[in-house]
Every structure is written in structure tokens, then in C-alpha cells.
């Protein structure tokens, strides 16, 4: 009996040990399978974007645009998943990298200041800035008085006004000196005041050929003759200049490029590169968070023009705002745009490698042509 009981206990121990080993093997196998599955799961890359057609577009939950198509192809080649996070404004893009809420941001123009804080991929787009104004042919002037005031106080009008002041002051002083205090003269007072005021009134009316008095002294009469002749020429040229300026303004407006922006109310994106450029020009800058706000400000005449990245303006001028706006002047301040990463991100080198291969096999050109036409970048 004792031998049988001992044998039974020995068998139970062997069974328990075998069971434990099976459980350990099973757990080890499950752990290895889970690790293998995790290793095969593609990495998720968080990409912060701002919606800026045609660079980045959004329709419901679907993202598109030039940058998105580029990144989707890069992600396919790197075998990573993408999690797009839409933010508002360039400042929010940079903040998402600083706080670690994004691994990549787009679109971003490469500047010296940003290059000190972030890493950038190879350039994917080169673009400048252009001016957009209302198409006066489609949006007739609703405030002609305002345009008249702007015309009268334009640079050209002020030059002509200064010339008129000179043409009045010089003859007025000559006639005052010759005619002052004479009983038969047109300036009865010997004192400078009010005598010069009477002389100035005479000179101004003579310049526009409306004088009702004639000096008695021969020198003063000679001055009067020369002033009347000059006045005829002055009024003719001044009238012609105003007429031509009004015609040009009605056809093209008074803003025909960046050189016309000083002193004007100009809309652009909040925190974007054009803000500094416009301030250096002396424009009155109005910053907005999205293109829709910019468009409403332009159409409501809160601003006189829009200064923004050329690809964005061209897209809106041929799509959403077609027939209501137009682009004027040359493209200026061209700069490179790229993907931005945190400093020392290992992802940057992988993205650069993918971009090089896309340029080599023609994928980049195909995507570029899809959004911007056949003009080569």
C-alpha cells in the first residue's frame, strides 16, 4: 500500500510539472506571436496640416491636394500609416512640432528662423507671392465718391497740386510787391497781411483763367499774361492726367502689382511670410486665418487687395472665386516649401530618400502636373 501511494504521488508531481511546462511554452509562443504581429504593424505618423487649396484640400473626412498626394505616396513607400490632424494657421503648425503633437507638418515655407528650430526635407515646391484684387468688370464700383477722393489724393494729383501752389505763390508775391499801396492798383494795402491774401486770390483765379481784375503796372501785367498762358497749359494737362488716370482706374483699378501696395489695406494669412514683406512695403496689413475670410474681406471692401502664395491665388481665381477676382503684377519673393520635422527626426532622412526616388521615377512630376499643370517645377 505504501509503495502504491508513493507511486501515485510521484505520478501527480510529474503530471503537474508537465502541465506547468506546457503552460509556459504556450505563453511564450503567444508572446512571440504578439511581438511578431506588432513588428509587422506599420508605424503611425502624425501629420499636422492646414487646409490651403490646392496645397491641401479637405472634403468631409477625406484629405487631398498636392502635399497630401505627395505624402500618401511617401507613406506607401515607407510602409507607414498616416494620421492627419487639421490645424488652423501657420503658428499652429509650428506649435504642433514643438509640443510633440505631430511628427510632420505641411505646408511650410523654409525660412531662416524656422530652420533654426526645425528640420526640413528636400524642397517639394518653389512658390512666390502675388497680388489679387477684385475684378472690376464683374464687381462694379458701389462707392464712386470714395474712388474720387482716392484719385484726387493720389500721388500724381498731389504733384500737380504742388506745381499749382508754386505757380500761384511766385506771381502773387511779384504782383503784391509792384501793386501794393497804389490807389489804382489791385492791392490797396501796403501791409503784407492782408495784401498778400488778396494777391494770392488774384493769382489763383488768373491761373484758372477766371480773374476779374487786371493790374495797372506794366510789370504786373506782363506777369499776368505769362500766368494766364501758363494757366491754360496747366489746366489742360491736369485735366488730361485726371481723365487718363480715371480711365485706367476704371479698367484696371489702382493696384496693378506689389509696387502699388504701400498705404493700401492688404489681406494675407495670419503669421505667414507675406506679413513681413508687406510691412516692409508700408502696406496696412490685415491677417486672416483662412482663405474664406480673406475672400469675404476683399468682396466686402474691408481690404483693397490680397497678397498670398501664387499657387493658392491661382487656384481660387480659377475655381471658387472665378470671375470675381483677378491676379495682377509679377510674382515676387519666391521661396522653397518642404515638409517640416522635429530636430534630429530619423523620419526626415527616410522622407528625403523617398522624394529622390519619386523624382527619379517621374512620380513627383505626375503629381505636380495633376495640381498645377504641365509647367515643370
SVG drawing of the C-alpha trace seen along z (x, -y; Angstrom):
<svg xmlns="http://www.w3.org/2000/svg" viewBox="-23 -156 42 158">
<polyline fill="none" stroke="black" stroke-width="0.4" points="0.0,0.0 2.8,-2.4 4.6,-1.7 1.4,-2.3 0.7,-5.6 4.2,-6.8 3.9,-5.9 0.7,-7.8 2.2,-10.9 5.1,-10.7 2.8,-10.5 0.9,-13.5 4.1,-15.5 5.2,-14.5 1.8,-15.5 1.9,-18.9 5.4,-19.6 4.4,-18.7 1.3,-20.9 3.4,-23.8 5.8,-23.4 3.0,-23.2 1.5,-26.4 4.9,-28.2 5.5,-27.1 2.0,-28.2 2.6,-31.6 6.0,-32.0 4.5,-31.1 1.7,-33.7 4.2,-36.4 6.4,-35.7 3.4,-35.8 2.2,-39.0 5.7,-40.5 5.8,-39.4 2.4,-40.8 3.4,-44.1 6.6,-44.2 4.6,-43.8 2.1,-46.6 3.0,-49.7 4.1,-52.8 1.6,-55.6 2.9,-59.0 1.0,-62.1 0.9,-64.7 -0.4,-68.2 -1.8,-70.2 -3.6,-73.4 -6.3,-73.4 -5.0,-75.6 -6.2,-74.5 -4.7,-73.3 -1.8,-72.5 -4.1,-70.8 -7.8,-70.2 -10.5,-68.7 -13.9,-67.3 -15.5,-65.9 -13.1,-63.4 -11.2,-63.0 -7.9,-64.8 -6.4,-65.8 -4.2,-68.3 -0.7,-68.4 1.1,-67.9 -1.3,-65.2 -0.8,-63.2 2.9,-63.6 2.8,-62.4 0.5,-59.5 3.0,-58.2 5.9,-58.7 3.9,-56.8 3.2,-53.9 6.9,-53.6 8.0,-53.8 5.2,-51.4 3.8,-53.7 0.2,-54.8 -0.8,-58.4 -2.9,-60.2 -3.8,-63.7 -4.5,-66.4 -6.0,-69.6 -4.9,-72.8 -5.7,-76.4 -2.8,-78.7 0.9,-78.5 1.6,-79.2 -0.4,-76.1 1.7,-74.0 4.9,-75.1 3.3,-74.6 2.3,-71.0 6.0,-70.2 7.2,-72.0 4.7,-70.1 5.3,-66.7 1.7,-66.5 2.9,-65.9 5.7,-64.1 5.5,-66.0 3.8,-69.3 2.8,-70.7 2.8,-73.0 5.7,-75.0 7.9,-77.6 11.6,-77.3 12.8,-80.4 16.0,-81.1 14.0,-81.4 12.2,-78.1 15.4,-76.3 16.9,-77.2 14.0,-75.4 13.0,-72.5 14.5,-70.2 13.2,-70.3 13.0,-67.8 14.3,-68.5 12.2,-71.2 9.0,-69.9 7.7,-73.2 9.0,-76.7 6.5,-79.5 6.3,-83.2 3.6,-85.7 1.3,-87.7 -1.5,-90.3 -5.2,-89.6 -7.8,-92.3 -11.5,-92.5 -12.4,-92.1 -14.0,-95.5 -15.6,-94.2 -17.6,-91.8 -17.9,-93.9 -18.9,-97.4 -18.0,-100.3 -20.5,-100.8 -18.8,-103.9 -17.7,-106.3 -17.2,-109.1 -14.5,-107.0 -12.7,-106.4 -12.9,-110.1 -11.3,-111.0 -8.6,-108.4 -7.9,-109.8 -7.8,-113.4 -5.3,-112.4 -3.2,-110.1 0.5,-110.7 0.0,-112.2 -2.7,-114.6 -0.5,-115.8 2.4,-116.5 0.1,-118.6 -1.2,-120.4 2.3,-121.2 3.1,-122.6 -0.1,-124.8 0.9,-126.1 4.3,-127.2 2.6,-128.8 0.4,-130.8 2.9,-131.8 5.6,-133.3 3.4,-135.6 1.4,-136.6 4.4,-138.0 5.6,-139.8 2.3,-141.5 1.9,-142.3 5.3,-144.0 4.5,-146.0 0.9,-146.9 0.8,-147.3 -0.5,-150.6 -1.3,-152.1 -4.7,-153.8 -5.2,-152.5 -3.7,-149.0 -5.4,-145.8 -3.6,-145.6 -4.6,-148.7 -3.0,-147.6 0.8,-148.2 1.0,-145.7 1.9,-142.1 -1.3,-140.9 -4.0,-141.2 -2.3,-142.4 -0.7,-139.0 -4.0,-137.3 -5.6,-139.5 -2.7,-138.8 -2.9,-135.1 -6.6,-135.1 -5.9,-137.1 -3.1,-134.7 -5.2,-131.6 -8.1,-132.9 -5.7,-134.1 -4.1,-130.6 -7.5,-129.1 -8.3,-132.0 -11.1,-133.4 -9.5,-136.7 -11.9,-139.7 -9.2,-142.3 -6.2,-143.4 -3.0,-145.0 -2.2,-148.6 1.6,-148.3 3.3,-147.0 5.5,-144.5 2.4,-143.2 0.6,-143.0 3.4,-141.0 3.3,-138.6 -0.5,-138.3 -0.1,-137.5 2.6,-134.8 0.5,-133.4 -2.7,-133.2 -0.8,-131.4 0.8,-129.0 -2.7,-128.5 -4.2,-127.4 -1.4,-124.8 -1.6,-123.7 -5.4,-123.2 -5.3,-121.3 -2.5,-118.9 -4.1,-118.5 -7.4,-117.6 -5.9,-115.2 -3.9,-113.5 -7.0,-113.1 -9.0,-111.8 -6.5,-109.2 -6.0,-108.1 -9.7,-107.7 -10.0,-105.6 -7.1,-103.3 -8.6,-103.0 -12.0,-102.0 -10.4,-99.4 -7.7,-98.0 -8.1,-99.5 -5.4,-101.5 -3.5,-98.3 -1.6,-96.6 1.2,-94.8 3.2,-94.8 4.6,-98.2 1.1,-99.7 0.6,-98.2 2.2,-100.9 -0.5,-102.6 -3.2,-100.1 -5.2,-97.7 -3.9,-94.2 -5.1,-90.8 -2.9,-87.8 -2.6,-84.7 -2.0,-85.1 1.6,-84.6 2.7,-83.9 5.8,-85.1 3.9,-87.8 3.2,-89.7 6.8,-90.8 7.2,-91.6 4.0,-93.7 5.1,-95.6 8.4,-96.5 6.5,-97.8 4.5,-100.1 1.1,-98.3 -1.6,-98.2 -1.7,-94.5 -4.9,-92.6 -4.2,-89.0 -6.8,-86.2 -6.8,-82.5 -8.3,-81.0 -8.9,-81.9 -12.7,-82.2 -12.2,-85.1 -9.8,-86.7 -12.3,-86.5 -15.1,-88.0 -12.9,-90.9 -12.0,-91.6 -15.5,-91.4 -16.9,-93.5 -14.2,-96.1 -12.6,-95.8 -9.3,-95.4 -8.1,-96.7 -6.1,-93.6 -4.9,-90.1 -1.2,-89.1 -0.7,-85.4 1.1,-82.4 0.8,-82.2 -0.5,-78.6 -3.3,-79.3 -4.4,-82.5 -4.3,-80.8 -6.5,-78.0 -9.1,-80.3 -9.1,-82.6 -10.0,-79.7 -12.3,-77.8 -14.2,-79.2 -13.7,-82.9 -13.7,-82.7 -14.9,-85.8 -14.9,-87.9 -11.2,-88.4 -8.1,-88.6 -4.3,-88.3 -2.2,-91.3 1.5,-92.0 4.5,-89.8 5.3,-87.0 7.8,-88.1 9.7,-86.7 9.9,-83.1 10.9,-80.6 11.1,-76.8 8.4,-74.9 9.0,-71.5 7.9,-69.0 9.0,-70.1 10.1,-67.7 11.4,-68.0 15.1,-68.4 17.0,-65.1 13.9,-63.2 15.0,-59.9 11.9,-60.2 13.4,-63.1 16.2,-61.1 13.6,-58.4 11.3,-61.0 14.3,-62.6 15.2,-59.2 11.6,-58.6 11.4,-62.1 14.6,-61.5 13.2,-58.2 9.9,-59.9 11.7,-62.5 13.8,-59.8 10.9,-57.6 8.6,-60.5 6.0,-60.2 6.7,-63.7 6.1,-65.3 2.9,-63.3 1.5,-64.6 2.7,-68.1 1.1,-68.2 -2.2,-66.9 -2.5,-70.0 -0.5,-72.8 -0.5,-71.8 2.4,-70.8 4.7,-73.7 7.7,-72.0 8.6,-72.8"/>
</svg>
